[in-house]
Amino acid sequence: MRGQIKIAIVAGIEVHPIVKKKTTKAKSKGSSRFHQDRRRKHRHWQVTVYYHDGEKFGRVYIDRERAERFAERQKKSPVVKATRIMEVD
């Protein structure tokens, strides 16, 4: 018995297919990649101010309302050509 190895052969193994559950929540098309990270506690909003002489200036806020107020304040200036608010990483 000392040098013998016993092997058991198992026949008829059944393989069950994996069925994924369907979710009832529909995914929105075109969702931003910034909304996928659940660790993120706040978003960053960059305000870019374009001047008539070709210069530009940017500032980053974590509150969209503050970014909008800054952009509106800058638009009142006669030297400002345009402002843009965009979400950044």
Secondary structure, 3 states (H helix, E strand, C coil): CCCCCCCCCCCCCCCCCCCCCCCCCCCCCCCCHHHCCCCCCCCEEEEEEEECCCCEEEEEECCHHHHHHHHHHHHCCCCEEEEEEEEEC
